[in-house]
Amino acid sequence: HSAMARKESRGAHQRLDEGCTERDDVNFLKHTLAFRDADGTTRLEYSDVKITTLPPAKRVYGGEADAADKAEAANKKEKANG
């Protein structure tokens, strides 16, 4: 139930249907809590994610990760040179 309610892709949760292939922190950076009510229906509730260390960032792999590393290094070098 909770996976179908999440209209995005995040980590191991990947959706291929249109409009759901990217991560959506605005609407889905939250914990999903699923409850089974006495009548057998499933109820979803949400709670905020408390970010205490690193802010959320896109996970990149392969060539995209290499390009991101190079861009970050160039940005640091530019800042250091002022």
mmCIF file of the N, C-alpha and C atoms, coordinates in Angstrom:
data_MODEL
# 
_entry.id   MODEL 
# 
loop_
_atom_site.group_PDB 
_atom_site.id 
_atom_site.type_symbol 
_atom_site.label_atom_id 
_atom_site.label_alt_id 
_atom_site.label_comp_id 
_atom_site.label_asym_id 
_atom_site.label_entity_id 
_atom_site.label_seq_id 
_atom_site.pdbx_PDB_ins_code 
_atom_site.Cartn_x 
_atom_site.Cartn_y 
_atom_site.Cartn_z 
_atom_site.occupancy 
_atom_site.B_iso_or_equiv 
_atom_site.pdbx_formal_charge 
_atom_site.auth_seq_id 
_atom_site.auth_comp_id 
_atom_site.auth_asym_id 
_atom_site.auth_atom_id 
_atom_site.pdbx_PDB_model_num 
ATOM 1   N N  . HIS A 1 1  ? 0.815   -1.198 0.000   1.00 0.00 ? 1  HIS A N  1 
ATOM 2   C CA . HIS A 1 1  ? 0.000   0.000  0.000   1.00 0.00 ? 1  HIS A CA 1 
ATOM 3   C C  . HIS A 1 1  ? 0.859   1.262  0.000   1.00 0.00 ? 1  HIS A C  1 
ATOM 4   N N  . SER A 1 2  ? 1.837   1.310  0.891   1.00 0.00 ? 2  SER A N  1 
ATOM 5   C CA . SER A 1 2  ? 2.627   2.536  0.990   1.00 0.00 ? 2  SER A CA 1 
ATOM 6   C C  . SER A 1 2  ? 3.467   2.765  -0.262  1.00 0.00 ? 2  SER A C  1 
ATOM 7   N N  . ALA A 1 3  ? 3.969   1.701  -0.885  1.00 0.00 ? 3  ALA A N  1 
ATOM 8   C CA . ALA A 1 3  ? 4.765   1.869  -2.102  1.00 0.00 ? 3  ALA A CA 1 
ATOM 9   C C  . ALA A 1 3  ? 3.921   2.425  -3.239  1.00 0.00 ? 3  ALA A C  1 
ATOM 10  N N  . MET A 1 4  ? 2.694   1.994  -3.350  1.00 0.00 ? 4  MET A N  1 
ATOM 11  C CA . MET A 1 4  ? 1.826   2.496  -4.414  1.00 0.00 ? 4  MET A CA 1 
ATOM 12  C C  . MET A 1 4  ? 1.410   3.941  -4.164  1.00 0.00 ? 4  MET A C  1 
ATOM 13  N N  . ALA A 1 5  ? 1.352   4.349  -2.911  1.00 0.00 ? 5  ALA A N  1 
ATOM 14  C CA . ALA A 1 5  ? 0.981   5.726  -2.586  1.00 0.00 ? 5  ALA A CA 1 
ATOM 15  C C  . ALA A 1 5  ? 2.127   6.692  -2.873  1.00 0.00 ? 5  ALA A C  1 
ATOM 16  N N  . ARG A 1 6  ? 3.333   6.163  -2.943  1.00 0.00 ? 6  ARG A N  1 
ATOM 17  C CA . ARG A 1 6  ? 4.525   6.996  -3.155  1.00 0.00 ? 6  ARG A CA 1 
ATOM 18  C C  . ARG A 1 6  ? 4.725   7.180  -4.655  1.00 0.00 ? 6  ARG A C  1 
ATOM 19  N N  . LYS A 1 7  ? 4.414   8.350  -5.164  1.00 0.00 ? 7  LYS A N  1 
ATOM 20  C CA . LYS A 1 7  ? 4.473   8.634  -6.609  1.00 0.00 ? 7  LYS A CA 1 
ATOM 21  C C  . LYS A 1 7  ? 5.853   9.169  -6.984  1.00 0.00 ? 7  LYS A C  1 
ATOM 22  N N  . GLU A 1 8  ? 6.874   8.359  -6.730  1.00 0.00 ? 8  GLU A N  1 
ATOM 23  C CA . GLU A 1 8  ? 8.258   8.752  -6.981  1.00 0.00 ? 8  GLU A CA 1 
ATOM 24  C C  . GLU A 1 8  ? 9.129   7.514  -6.984  1.00 0.00 ? 8  GLU A C  1 
ATOM 25  N N  . SER A 1 9  ? 10.405  7.705  -7.283  1.00 0.00 ? 9  SER A N  1 
ATOM 26  C CA . SER A 1 9  ? 11.414  6.660  -7.144  1.00 0.00 ? 9  SER A CA 1 
ATOM 27  C C  . SER A 1 9  ? 12.431  7.147  -6.120  1.00 0.00 ? 9  SER A C  1 
ATOM 28  N N  . ARG A 1 10 ? 12.826  6.273  -5.205  1.00 0.00 ? 10 ARG A N  1 
ATOM 29  C CA . ARG A 1 10 ? 13.759  6.655  -4.139  1.00 0.00 ? 10 ARG A CA 1 
ATOM 30  C C  . ARG A 1 10 ? 14.500  5.392  -3.695  1.00 0.00 ? 10 ARG A C  1 
ATOM 31  N N  . GLY A 1 11 ? 15.837  5.411  -3.800  1.00 0.00 ? 11 GLY A N  1 
ATOM 32  C CA . GLY A 1 11 ? 16.622  4.256  -3.363  1.00 0.00 ? 11 GLY A CA 1 
ATOM 33  C C  . GLY A 1 11 ? 16.188  2.986  -4.077  1.00 0.00 ? 11 GLY A C  1 
ATOM 34  N N  . ALA A 1 12 ? 15.884  1.943  -3.322  1.00 0.00 ? 12 ALA A N  1 
ATOM 35  C CA . ALA A 1 12 ? 15.459  0.678  -3.908  1.00 0.00 ? 12 ALA A CA 1 
ATOM 36  C C  . ALA A 1 12 ? 14.013  0.717  -4.389  1.00 0.00 ? 12 ALA A C  1 
ATOM 37  N N  . HIS A 1 13 ? 13.281  1.754  -4.031  1.00 0.00 ? 13 HIS A N  1 
ATOM 38  C CA . HIS A 1 13 ? 11.891  1.909  -4.484  1.00 0.00 ? 13 HIS A CA 1 
ATOM 39  C C  . HIS A 1 13 ? 11.920  2.617  -5.835  1.00 0.00 ? 13 HIS A C  1 
ATOM 40  N N  . GLN A 1 14 ? 11.751  1.845  -6.906  1.00 0.00 ? 14 GLN A N  1 
ATOM 41  C CA . GLN A 1 14 ? 11.804  2.428  -8.248  1.00 0.00 ? 14 GLN A CA 1 
ATOM 42  C C  . GLN A 1 14 ? 10.480  2.199  -8.949  1.00 0.00 ? 14 GLN A C  1 
ATOM 43  N N  . ARG A 1 15 ? 9.926   3.291  -9.483  1.00 0.00 ? 15 ARG A N  1 
ATOM 44  C CA . ARG A 1 15 ? 8.710   3.201  -10.291 1.00 0.00 ? 15 ARG A CA 1 
ATOM 45  C C  . ARG A 1 15 ? 9.046   3.650  -11.695 1.00 0.00 ? 15 ARG A C  1 
ATOM 46  N N  . LEU A 1 16 ? 8.489   2.954  -12.671 1.00 0.00 ? 16 LEU A N  1 
ATOM 47  C CA . LEU A 1 16 ? 8.764   3.266  -14.065 1.00 0.00 ? 16 LEU A CA 1 
ATOM 48  C C  . LEU A 1 16 ? 7.592   3.956  -14.748 1.00 0.00 ? 16 LEU A C  1 
ATOM 49  N N  . ASP A 1 17 ? 6.455   4.085  -14.050 1.00 0.00 ? 17 ASP A N  1 
ATOM 50  C CA . ASP A 1 17 ? 5.312   4.735  -14.672 1.00 0.00 ? 17 ASP A CA 1 
ATOM 51  C C  . ASP A 1 17 ? 5.552   6.238  -14.794 1.00 0.00 ? 17 ASP A C  1 
ATOM 52  N N  . GLU A 1 18 ? 4.920   6.833  -15.776 1.00 0.00 ? 18 GLU A N  1 
ATOM 53  C CA . GLU A 1 18 ? 5.151   8.242  -16.103 1.00 0.00 ? 18 GLU A CA 1 
ATOM 54  C C  . GLU A 1 18 ? 4.914   9.149  -14.902 1.00 0.00 ? 18 GLU A C  1 
ATOM 55  N N  . GLY A 1 19 ? 5.848   10.063 -14.698 1.00 0.00 ? 19 GLY A N  1 
ATOM 56  C CA . GLY A 1 19 ? 5.740   11.020 -13.606 1.00 0.00 ? 19 GLY A CA 1 
ATOM 57  C C  . GLY A 1 19 ? 6.256   10.518 -12.275 1.00 0.00 ? 19 GLY A C  1 
ATOM 58  N N  . CYS A 1 20 ? 6.766   9.283  -12.238 1.00 0.00 ? 20 CYS A N  1 
ATOM 59  C CA . CYS A 1 20 ? 7.202   8.701  -10.961 1.00 0.00 ? 20 CYS A CA 1 
ATOM 60  C C  . CYS A 1 20 ? 8.650   8.226  -10.987 1.00 0.00 ? 20 CYS A C  1 
ATOM 61  N N  . THR A 1 21 ? 9.409   8.595  -11.998 1.00 0.00 ? 21 THR A N  1 
ATOM 62  C CA . THR A 1 21 ? 10.757  8.039  -12.149 1.00 0.00 ? 21 THR A CA 1 
ATOM 63  C C  . THR A 1 21 ? 11.829  8.790  -11.375 1.00 0.00 ? 21 THR A C  1 
ATOM 64  N N  . GLU A 1 22 ? 11.535  9.993  -10.891 1.00 0.00 ? 22 GLU A N  1 
ATOM 65  C CA . GLU A 1 22 ? 12.514  10.784 -10.144 1.00 0.00 ? 22 GLU A CA 1 
ATOM 66  C C  . GLU A 1 22 ? 12.125  10.871 -8.670  1.00 0.00 ? 22 GLU A C  1 
ATOM 67  N N  . ARG A 1 23 ? 13.090  11.193 -7.844  1.00 0.00 ? 23 ARG A N  1 
ATOM 68  C CA . ARG A 1 23 ? 12.836  11.408 -6.422  1.00 0.00 ? 23 ARG A CA 1 
ATOM 69  C C  . ARG A 1 23 ? 12.088  12.725 -6.234  1.00 0.00 ? 23 ARG A C  1 
ATOM 70  N N  . ASP A 1 24 ? 11.165  12.761 -5.284  1.00 0.00 ? 24 ASP A N  1 
ATOM 71  C CA . ASP A 1 24 ? 10.339  13.949 -5.031  1.00 0.00 ? 24 ASP A CA 1 
ATOM 72  C C  . ASP A 1 24 ? 10.395  14.275 -3.543  1.00 0.00 ? 24 ASP A C  1 
ATOM 73  N N  . ASP A 1 25 ? 11.422  15.035 -3.133  1.00 0.00 ? 25 ASP A N  1 
ATOM 74  C CA . ASP A 1 25 ? 11.579  15.373 -1.718  1.00 0.00 ? 25 ASP A CA 1 
ATOM 75  C C  . ASP A 1 25 ? 10.480  16.299 -1.215  1.00 0.00 ? 25 ASP A C  1 
ATOM 76  N N  . VAL A 1 26 ? 9.936   17.127 -2.080  1.00 0.00 ? 26 VAL A N  1 
ATOM 77  C CA . VAL A 1 26 ? 8.894   18.066 -1.651  1.00 0.00 ? 26 VAL A CA 1 
ATOM 78  C C  . VAL A 1 26 ? 7.688   17.310 -1.099  1.00 0.00 ? 26 VAL A C  1 
ATOM 79  N N  . ASN A 1 27 ? 7.264   16.260 -1.796  1.00 0.00 ? 27 ASN A N  1 
ATOM 80  C CA . ASN A 1 27 ? 6.055   15.540 -1.394  1.00 0.00 ? 27 ASN A CA 1 
ATOM 81  C C  . ASN A 1 27 ? 6.306   14.240 -0.640  1.00 0.00 ? 27 ASN A C  1 
ATOM 82  N N  . PHE A 1 28 ? 7.502   13.677 -0.757  1.00 0.00 ? 28 PHE A N  1 
ATOM 83  C CA . PHE A 1 28 ? 7.703   12.343 -0.195  1.00 0.00 ? 28 PHE A CA 1 
ATOM 84  C C  . PHE A 1 28 ? 8.925   12.180 0.691   1.00 0.00 ? 28 PHE A C  1 
ATOM 85  N N  . LEU A 1 29 ? 9.531   13.266 1.156   1.00 0.00 ? 29 LEU A N  1 
ATOM 86  C CA . LEU A 1 29 ? 10.608  13.137 2.141   1.00 0.00 ? 29 LEU A CA 1 
ATOM 87  C C  . LEU A 1 29 ? 9.935   13.020 3.502   1.00 0.00 ? 29 LEU A C  1 
ATOM 88  N N  . LYS A 1 30 ? 9.409   11.818 3.766   1.00 0.00 ? 30 LYS A N  1 
ATOM 89  C CA . LYS A 1 30 ? 8.674   11.553 5.001   1.00 0.00 ? 30 LYS A CA 1 
ATOM 90  C C  . LYS A 1 30 ? 8.639   10.048 5.234   1.00 0.00 ? 30 LYS A C  1 
ATOM 91  N N  . HIS A 1 31 ? 8.376   9.672  6.463   1.00 0.00 ? 31 HIS A N  1 
ATOM 92  C CA . HIS A 1 31 ? 8.199   8.269  6.817   1.00 0.00 ? 31 HIS A CA 1 
ATOM 93  C C  . HIS A 1 31 ? 6.744   7.902  6.585   1.00 0.00 ? 31 HIS A C  1 
ATOM 94  N N  . THR A 1 32 ? 6.517   6.727  6.007   1.00 0.00 ? 32 THR A N  1 
ATOM 95  C CA . THR A 1 32 ? 5.161   6.235  5.803   1.00 0.00 ? 32 THR A CA 1 
ATOM 96  C C  . THR A 1 32 ? 4.878   5.168  6.852   1.00 0.00 ? 32 THR A C  1 
ATOM 97  N N  . LEU A 1 33 ? 3.784   5.333  7.565   1.00 0.00 ? 33 LEU A N  1 
ATOM 98  C CA . LEU A 1 33 ? 3.361   4.376  8.586   1.00 0.00 ? 33 LEU A CA 1 
ATOM 99  C C  . LEU A 1 33 ? 2.065   3.737  8.116   1.00 0.00 ? 33 LEU A C  1 
ATOM 100 N N  . ALA A 1 34 ? 2.044   2.410  8.028   1.00 0.00 ? 34 ALA A N  1 
ATOM 101 C CA . ALA A 1 34 ? 0.855   1.694  7.569   1.00 0.00 ? 34 ALA A CA 1 
ATOM 102 C C  . ALA A 1 34 ? 0.203   0.978  8.745   1.00 0.00 ? 34 ALA A C  1 
ATOM 103 N N  . PHE A 1 35 ? -1.109  1.101  8.836   1.00 0.00 ? 35 PHE A N  1 
ATOM 104 C CA . PHE A 1 35 ? -1.885  0.478  9.905   1.00 0.00 ? 35 PHE A CA 1 
ATOM 105 C C  . PHE A 1 35 ? -3.020  -0.332 9.298   1.00 0.00 ? 35 PHE A C  1 
ATOM 106 N N  . ARG A 1 36 ? -3.313  -1.479 9.883   1.00 0.00 ? 36 ARG A N  1 
ATOM 107 C CA . ARG A 1 36 ? -4.457  -2.287 9.474   1.00 0.00 ? 36 ARG A CA 1 
ATOM 108 C C  . ARG A 1 36 ? -5.570  -2.019 10.478  1.00 0.00 ? 36 ARG A C  1 
ATOM 109 N N  . ASP A 1 37 ? -6.662  -1.429 10.017  1.00 0.00 ? 37 ASP A N  1 
ATOM 110 C CA . ASP A 1 37 ? -7.789  -1.119 10.890  1.00 0.00 ? 37 ASP A CA 1 
ATOM 111 C C  . ASP A 1 37 ? -8.601  -2.373 11.189  1.00 0.00 ? 37 ASP A C  1 
ATOM 112 N N  . ALA A 1 38 ? -9.477  -2.301 12.183  1.00 0.00 ? 38 ALA A N  1 
ATOM 113 C CA . ALA A 1 38 ? -10.275 -3.449 12.624  1.00 0.00 ? 38 ALA A CA 1 
ATOM 114 C C  . ALA A 1 38 ? -11.112 -4.038 11.493  1.00 0.00 ? 38 ALA A C  1 
ATOM 115 N N  . ASP A 1 39 ? -11.542 -3.199 10.563  1.00 0.00 ? 39 ASP A N  1 
ATOM 116 C CA . ASP A 1 39 ? -12.358 -3.697 9.449   1.00 0.00 ? 39 ASP A CA 1 
ATOM 117 C C  . ASP A 1 39 ? -11.514 -4.264 8.307   1.00 0.00 ? 39 ASP A C  1 
ATOM 118 N N  . GLY A 1 40 ? -10.181 -4.313 8.488   1.00 0.00 ? 40 GLY A N  1 
ATOM 119 C CA . GLY A 1 40 ? -9.294  -4.898 7.492   1.00 0.00 ? 40 GLY A CA 1 
ATOM 120 C C  . GLY A 1 40 ? -8.740  -3.924 6.474   1.00 0.00 ? 40 GLY A C  1 
ATOM 121 N N  . THR A 1 41 ? -9.167  -2.676 6.510   1.00 0.00 ? 41 THR A N  1 
ATOM 122 C CA . THR A 1 41 ? -8.632  -1.694 5.562   1.00 0.00 ? 41 THR A CA 1 
ATOM 123 C C  . THR A 1 41 ? -7.271  -1.195 6.045   1.00 0.00 ? 41 THR A C  1 
ATOM 124 N N  . THR A 1 42 ? -6.473  -0.777 5.100   1.00 0.00 ? 42 THR A N  1 
ATOM 125 C CA . THR A 1 42 ? -5.157  -0.237 5.417   1.00 0.00 ? 42 THR A CA 1 
ATOM 126 C C  . THR A 1 42 ? -5.230  1.278  5.435   1.00 0.00 ? 42 THR A C  1 
ATOM 127 N N  . ARG A 1 43 ? -4.655  1.853  6.472   1.00 0.00 ? 43 ARG A N  1 
ATOM 128 C CA . ARG A 1 43 ? -4.622  3.310  6.631   1.00 0.00 ? 43 ARG A CA 1 
ATOM 129 C C  . ARG A 1 43 ? -3.167  3.743  6.646   1.00 0.00 ? 43 ARG A C  1 
ATOM 130 N N  . LEU A 1 44 ? -2.840  4.780  5.869   1.00 0.00 ? 44 LEU A N  1 
ATOM 131 C CA . LEU A 1 44 ? -1.481  5.311  5.826   1.00 0.00 ? 44 LEU A CA 1 
ATOM 132 C C  . LEU A 1 44 ? -1.427  6.636  6.561   1.00 0.00 ? 44 LEU A C  1 
ATOM 133 N N  . GLU A 1 45 ? -0.392  6.799  7.357   1.00 0.00 ? 45 GLU A N  1 
ATOM 134 C CA . GLU A 1 45 ? -0.108  8.076  8.008   1.00 0.00 ? 45 GLU A CA 1 
ATOM 135 C C  . GLU A 1 45 ? 1.349   8.407  7.718   1.00 0.00 ? 45 GLU A C  1 
ATOM 136 N N  . TYR A 1 46 ? 1.701   9.657  7.888   1.00 0.00 ? 46 TYR A N  1 
ATOM 137 C CA . TYR A 1 46 ? 3.044   10.106 7.555   1.00 0.00 ? 46 TYR A CA 1 
ATOM 138 C C  . TYR A 1 46 ? 3.643   10.883 8.715   1.00 0.00 ? 46 TYR A C  1 
ATOM 139 N N  . SER A 1 47 ? 4.960   10.797 8.852   1.00 0.00 ? 47 SER A N  1 
ATOM 140 C CA . SER A 1 47 ? 5.661   11.617 9.839   1.00 0.00 ? 47 SER A CA 1 
ATOM 141 C C  . SER A 1 47 ? 6.881   12.235 9.157   1.00 0.00 ? 47 SER A C  1 
ATOM 142 N N  . ASP A 1 48 ? 7.273   13.396 9.633   1.00 0.00 ? 48 ASP A N  1 
ATOM 143 C CA . ASP A 1 48 ? 8.401   14.115 9.047   1.00 0.00 ? 48 ASP A CA 1 
ATOM 144 C C  . ASP A 1 48 ? 9.706   13.366 9.263   1.00 0.00 ? 48 ASP A C  1 
ATOM 145 N N  . VAL A 1 49 ? 10.615  13.510 8.323   1.00 0.00 ? 49 VAL A N  1 
ATOM 146 C CA . VAL A 1 49 ? 11.971  12.996 8.459   1.00 0.00 ? 49 VAL A CA 1 
ATOM 147 C C  . VAL A 1 49 ? 12.792  14.086 9.135   1.00 0.00 ? 49 VAL A C  1 
ATOM 148 N N  . LYS A 1 50 ? 13.476  13.740 10.203  1.00 0.00 ? 50 LYS A N  1 
ATOM 149 C CA . LYS A 1 50 ? 14.343  14.694 10.901  1.00 0.00 ? 50 LYS A CA 1 
ATOM 150 C C  . LYS A 1 50 ? 15.759  14.509 10.371  1.00 0.00 ? 50 LYS A C  1 
ATOM 151 N N  . ILE A 1 51 ? 16.256  15.501 9.675   1.00 0.00 ? 51 ILE A N  1 
ATOM 152 C CA . ILE A 1 51 ? 17.588  15.415 9.083   1.00 0.00 ? 51 ILE A CA 1 
ATOM 153 C C  . ILE A 1 51 ? 18.587  15.942 10.101  1.00 0.00 ? 51 ILE A C  1 
ATOM 154 N N  . THR A 1 52 ? 19.460  15.055 10.579  1.00 0.00 ? 52 THR A N  1 
ATOM 155 C CA . THR A 1 52 ? 20.395  15.426 11.640  1.00 0.00 ? 52 THR A CA 1 
ATOM 156 C C  . THR A 1 52 ? 21.846  15.459 11.173  1.00 0.00 ? 52 THR A C  1 
ATOM 157 N N  . THR A 1 53 ? 22.130  14.886 10.012  1.00 0.00 ? 53 THR A N  1 
ATOM 158 C CA . THR A 1 53 ? 23.522  14.879 9.547   1.00 0.00 ? 53 THR A CA 1 
ATOM 159 C C  . THR A 1 53 ? 23.598  15.453 8.136   1.00 0.00 ? 53 THR A C  1 
ATOM 160 N N  . LEU A 1 54 ? 23.566  14.608 7.149   1.00 0.00 ? 54 LEU A N  1 
ATOM 161 C CA . LEU A 1 54 ? 23.723  15.053 5.765   1.00 0.00 ? 54 LEU A CA 1 
ATOM 162 C C  . LEU A 1 54 ? 22.371  15.356 5.128   1.00 0.00 ? 54 LEU A C  1 
ATOM 163 N N  . PRO A 1 55 ? 22.299  16.424 4.346   1.00 0.00 ? 55 PRO A N  1 
ATOM 164 C CA . PRO A 1 55 ? 21.049  16.712 3.644   1.00 0.00 ? 55 PRO A CA 1 
ATOM 165 C C  . PRO A 1 55 ? 20.819  15.692 2.527   1.00 0.00 ? 55 PRO A C  1 
ATOM 166 N N  . PRO A 1 56 ? 19.586  15.501 2.108   1.00 0.00 ? 56 PRO A N  1 
ATOM 167 C CA . PRO A 1 56 ? 19.309  14.563 1.018   1.00 0.00 ? 56 PRO A CA 1 
ATOM 168 C C  . PRO A 1 56 ? 20.032  14.993 -0.258  1.00 0.00 ? 56 PRO A C  1 
ATOM 169 N N  . ALA A 1 57 ? 20.497  14.021 -1.001  1.00 0.00 ? 57 ALA A N  1 
ATOM 170 C CA . ALA A 1 57 ? 21.171  14.295 -2.272  1.00 0.00 ? 57 ALA A CA 1 
ATOM 171 C C  . ALA A 1 57 ? 20.868  13.163 -3.243  1.00 0.00 ? 57 ALA A C  1 
ATOM 172 N N  . LYS A 1 58 ? 20.928  13.478 -4.512  1.00 0.00 ? 58 LYS A N  1 
ATOM 173 C CA . LYS A 1 58 ? 20.698  12.479 -5.542  1.00 0.00 ? 58 LYS A CA 1 
ATOM 174 C C  . LYS A 1 58 ? 21.838  11.466 -5.513  1.00 0.00 ? 58 LYS A C  1 
ATOM 175 N N  . ARG A 1 59 ? 21.498  10.194 -5.597  1.00 0.00 ? 59 ARG A N  1 
ATOM 176 C CA . ARG A 1 59 ? 22.513  9.146  -5.708  1.00 0.00 ? 59 ARG A CA 1 
ATOM 177 C C  . ARG A 1 59 ? 22.845  8.972  -7.178  1.00 0.00 ? 59 ARG A C  1 
ATOM 178 N N  . VAL A 1 60 ? 24.121  9.020  -7.479  1.00 0.00 ? 60 VAL A N  1 
ATOM 179 C CA . VAL A 1 60 ? 24.545  8.855  -8.869  1.00 0.00 ? 60 VAL A CA 1 
ATOM 180 C C  . VAL A 1 60 ? 25.595  7.759  -8.948  1.00 0.00 ? 60 VAL A C  1 
ATOM 181 N N  . TYR A 1 61 ? 25.636  7.082  -10.081 1.00 0.00 ? 61 TYR A N  1 
ATOM 182 C CA . TYR A 1 61 ? 26.529  5.942  -10.256 1.00 0.00 ? 61 TYR A CA 1 
ATOM 183 C C  . TYR A 1 61 ? 27.202  6.023  -11.616 1.00 0.00 ? 61 TYR A C  1 
ATOM 184 N N  . GLY A 1 62 ? 28.311  5.305  -11.767 1.00 0.00 ? 62 GLY A N  1 
ATOM 185 C CA . GLY A 1 62 ? 28.979  5.183  -13.056 1.00 0.00 ? 62 GLY A CA 1 
ATOM 186 C C  . GLY A 1 62 ? 29.486  6.505  -13.584 1.00 0.00 ? 62 GLY A C  1 
ATOM 187 N N  . GLY A 1 63 ? 29.286  6.725  -14.877 1.00 0.00 ? 63 GLY A N  1 
ATOM 188 C CA . GLY A 1 63 ? 29.757  7.933  -15.539 1.00 0.00 ? 63 GLY A CA 1 
ATOM 189 C C  . GLY A 1 63 ? 29.163  9.194  -14.951 1.00 0.00 ? 63 GLY A C  1 
ATOM 190 N N  . GLU A 1 64 ? 27.911  9.124  -14.532 1.00 0.00 ? 64 GLU A N  1 
ATOM 191 C CA . GLU A 1 64 ? 27.272  10.294 -13.923 1.00 0.00 ? 64 GLU A CA 1 
ATOM 192 C C  . GLU A 1 64 ? 27.966  10.656 -12.609 1.00 0.00 ? 64 GLU A C  1 
ATOM 193 N N  . ALA A 1 65 ? 28.381  9.656  -11.846 1.00 0.00 ? 65 ALA A N  1 
ATOM 194 C CA . ALA A 1 65 ? 29.095  9.905  -10.589 1.00 0.00 ? 65 ALA A CA 1 
ATOM 195 C C  . ALA A 1 65 ? 30.467  10.515 -10.866 1.00 0.00 ? 65 ALA A C  1 
ATOM 196 N N  . ASP A 1 66 ? 31.149  10.007 -11.892 1.00 0.00 ? 66 ASP A N  1 
ATOM 197 C CA . ASP A 1 66 ? 32.463  10.558 -12.249 1.00 0.00 ? 66 ASP A CA 1 
ATOM 198 C C  . ASP A 1 66 ? 32.343  12.030 -12.632 1.00 0.00 ? 66 ASP A C  1 
ATOM 199 N N  . ALA A 1 67 ? 31.337  12.359 -13.430 1.00 0.00 ? 67 ALA A N  1 
ATOM 200 C CA . ALA A 1 67 ? 31.129  13.750 -13.849 1.00 0.00 ? 67 ALA A CA 1 
ATOM 201 C C  . ALA A 1 67 ? 30.806  14.634 -12.651 1.00 0.00 ? 67 ALA A C  1 
ATOM 202 N N  . ALA A 1 68 ? 30.004  14.123 -11.716 1.00 0.00 ? 68 ALA A N  1 
ATOM 203 C CA . ALA A 1 68 ? 29.655  14.893 -10.517 1.00 0.00 ? 68 ALA A CA 1 
ATOM 204 C C  . ALA A 1 68 ? 30.893  15.137 -9.656  1.00 0.00 ? 68 ALA A C  1 
ATOM 205 N N  . ASP A 1 69 ? 31.756  14.125 -9.525  1.00 0.00 ? 69 ASP A N  1 
ATOM 206 C CA . ASP A 1 69 ? 32.996  14.281 -8.753  1.00 0.00 ? 69 ASP A CA 1 
ATOM 207 C C  . ASP A 1 69 ? 33.906  15.339 -9.377  1.00 0.00 ? 69 ASP A C  1 
ATOM 208 N N  . LYS A 1 70 ? 34.027  15.318 -10.699 1.00 0.00 ? 70 LYS A N  1 
ATOM 209 C CA . LYS A 1 70 ? 34.871  16.298 -11.392 1.00 0.00 ? 70 LYS A CA 1 
ATOM 210 C C  . LYS A 1 70 ? 34.313  17.706 -11.219 1.00 0.00 ? 70 LYS A C  1 
ATOM 211 N N  . ALA A 1 71 ? 33.004  17.847 -11.324 1.00 0.00 ? 71 ALA A N  1 
ATOM 212 C CA . ALA A 1 71 ? 32.378  19.163 -11.168 1.00 0.00 ? 71 ALA A CA 1 
ATOM 213 C C  . ALA A 1 71 ? 32.576  19.686 -9.752  1.00 0.00 ? 71 ALA A C  1 
ATOM 214 N N  . GLU A 1 72 ? 32.451  18.805 -8.757  1.00 0.00 ? 72 GLU A N  1 
ATOM 215 C CA . GLU A 1 72 ? 32.645  19.218 -7.364  1.00 0.00 ? 72 GLU A CA 1 
ATOM 216 C C  . GLU A 1 72 ? 34.095  19.643 -7.122  1.00 0.00 ? 72 GLU A C  1 
ATOM 217 N N  . ALA A 1 73 ? 35.042  18.897 -7.670  1.00 0.00 ? 73 ALA A N  1 
ATOM 218 C CA . ALA A 1 73 ? 36.460  19.244 -7.513  1.00 0.00 ? 73 ALA A CA 1 
ATOM 219 C C  . ALA A 1 73 ? 36.762  20.588 -8.170  1.00 0.00 ? 73 ALA A C  1 
ATOM 220 N N  . ALA A 1 74 ? 36.201  20.826 -9.349  1.00 0.00 ? 74 ALA A N  1 
ATOM 221 C CA . ALA A 1 74 ? 36.414  22.102 -10.038 1.00 0.00 ? 74 ALA A CA 1 
ATOM 222 C C  . ALA A 1 74 ? 35.810  23.252 -9.244  1.00 0.00 ? 74 ALA A C  1 
ATOM 223 N N  . ASN A 1 75 ? 34.649  23.019 -8.650  1.00 0.00 ? 75 ASN A N  1 
ATOM 224 C CA . ASN A 1 75 ? 33.986  24.044 -7.836  1.00 0.00 ? 75 ASN A CA 1 
ATOM 225 C C  . ASN A 1 75 ? 34.826  24.379 -6.603  1.00 0.00 ? 75 ASN A C  1 
ATOM 226 N N  . LYS A 1 76 ? 35.370  23.365 -5.942  1.00 0.00 ? 76 LYS A N  1 
ATOM 227 C CA . LYS A 1 76 ? 36.222  23.592 -4.768  1.00 0.00 ? 76 LYS A CA 1 
ATOM 228 C C  . LYS A 1 76 ? 37.485  24.358 -5.153  1.00 0.00 ? 76 LYS A C  1 
ATOM 229 N N  . LYS A 1 77 ? 38.075  23.998 -6.294  1.00 0.00 ? 77 LYS A N  1 
ATOM 230 C CA . LYS A 1 77 ? 39.286  24.671 -6.757  1.00 0.00 ? 77 LYS A CA 1 
ATOM 231 C C  . LYS A 1 77 ? 38.992  26.137 -7.066  1.00 0.00 ? 77 LYS A C  1 
ATOM 232 N N  . GLU A 1 78 ? 37.856  26.391 -7.701  1.00 0.00 ? 78 GLU A N  1 
ATOM 233 C CA . GLU A 1 78 ? 37.466  27.764 -8.037  1.00 0.00 ? 78 GLU A CA 1 
ATOM 234 C C  . GLU A 1 78 ? 37.255  28.596 -6.774  1.00 0.00 ? 78 GLU A C  1 
ATOM 235 N N  . LYS A 1 79 ? 36.608  28.016 -5.768  1.00 0.00 ? 79 LYS A N  1 
ATOM 236 C CA . LYS A 1 79 ? 36.391  28.730 -4.498  1.00 0.00 ? 79 LYS A CA 1 
ATOM 237 C C  . LYS A 1 79 ? 37.714  29.012 -3.793  1.00 0.00 ? 79 LYS A C  1 
ATOM 238 N N  . ALA A 1 80 ? 38.638  28.046 -3.855  1.00 0.00 ? 80 ALA A N  1 
ATOM 239 C CA . ALA A 1 80 ? 39.938  28.217 -3.198  1.00 0.00 ? 80 ALA A CA 1 
ATOM 240 C C  . ALA A 1 80 ? 40.760  29.322 -3.867  1.00 0.00 ? 80 ALA A C  1 
ATOM 241 N N  . ASN A 1 81 ? 40.588  29.466 -5.171  1.00 0.00 ? 81 ASN A N  1 
ATOM 242 C CA . ASN A 1 81 ? 41.334  30.488 -5.914  1.00 0.00 ? 81 ASN A CA 1 
ATOM 243 C C  . ASN A 1 81 ? 40.662  31.855 -5.846  1.00 0.00 ? 81 ASN A C  1 
ATOM 244 N N  . GLY A 1 82 ? 39.440  31.882 -5.290  1.00 0.00 ? 82 GLY A N  1 
ATOM 245 C CA . GLY A 1 82 ? 38.696  33.107 -5.041  1.00 0.00 ? 82 GLY A CA 1 
ATOM 246 C C  . GLY A 1 82 ? 38.419  33.914 -6.219  1.00 0.00 ? 82 GLY A C  1 
# 
